[in-house]
């Protein structure tokens, strides 16, 4: 990693921007391949479509965030590690979900949202409460490895609950999509993970160098450019689901991805290396994250509506745009 950073520092800024674009593309492609392989394996094992969407697909689309943040934590870039997880939640809910509701008719699937949606809000609130606790009771606001253990333990509980909810729905995977052998799915998963790991390492060192050159804090870069780039799998999934006439898949994936960004991405990062919480997380990143999540929770509770309204989508997008404007001005 040190050699890679030294090499990156010798390159012109234009080349660094090009590397970021290529890294994000490979990162997204690798995640897509891993998702395809994981879904194929899940179908081979005859898991239900809800379990595939809420767990396998969501885990697949959060692989970029997870690897970028873990590598950043190992590289002693806590702002990048934490900012990527929190920023991805804001991108997913504020921008991707907001834009989908603004331009398309998105149904409110209350069975999923009244279960996974509460875990989405709970996990983010727990992160903020722990961060506030270490700020007031510890010399330095640091999320220790115990936070990683706690979050990953909660992740296991979330996956188990999702499995139970999936069984209650009683969906059956169609027989005509079952593979003759799981080997193809396994190969796809390994190839996808290799591309994700390789490109995430390159993206971390390049983004860190760009942050230094432009005088922008690493957590700001992480919460905007890198967070948006690693959220491209969620964006791709959202567009594909809507085009195919299944916007409910997009909703489930985004809500599940938010849960995983908190419990999986930040949890794994904290376990890899304790994360120092920068001061502007308390004044900006955390408040915006809670604002979009609790606003989304309120929209779900409006029981007289079967679909999200355009004004609700516009509201979420405006919050995201204001969030970006504040950081760069």
Buried (B, 14 or more C-beta within 10 A) or exposed (E): EEEBBEEBEEEEEEEBEEBBEBBBEBBBBBBBBBBBBBBBBBBBEEBBBBBBBBBBBBBBBBBBBBBBBBBBBBBEBBBBBBBBBBBBBBBBBBBBBBBBBBEBEBEBBEEBBEBBBEBBBBBBBBBBEBBBEBBEEEEEBBBBBEBBEBBBEBBEEBBEBBBEBBEEEEBEBEEEEEEEEBEBBBEBBEBBBEBBBBBBBBBBBBBBBBBEEEEBBBBBBBBBBBBBBBBBBBBBBBBEBBEEEBBBBBBBBBBBBBBBBBBBBBBBBBBBBBBBBBEBBBEBBBEBBBBBBEBBBEBBEEEEEEEBBBEBBBBBBEBBEEBBEEBEE
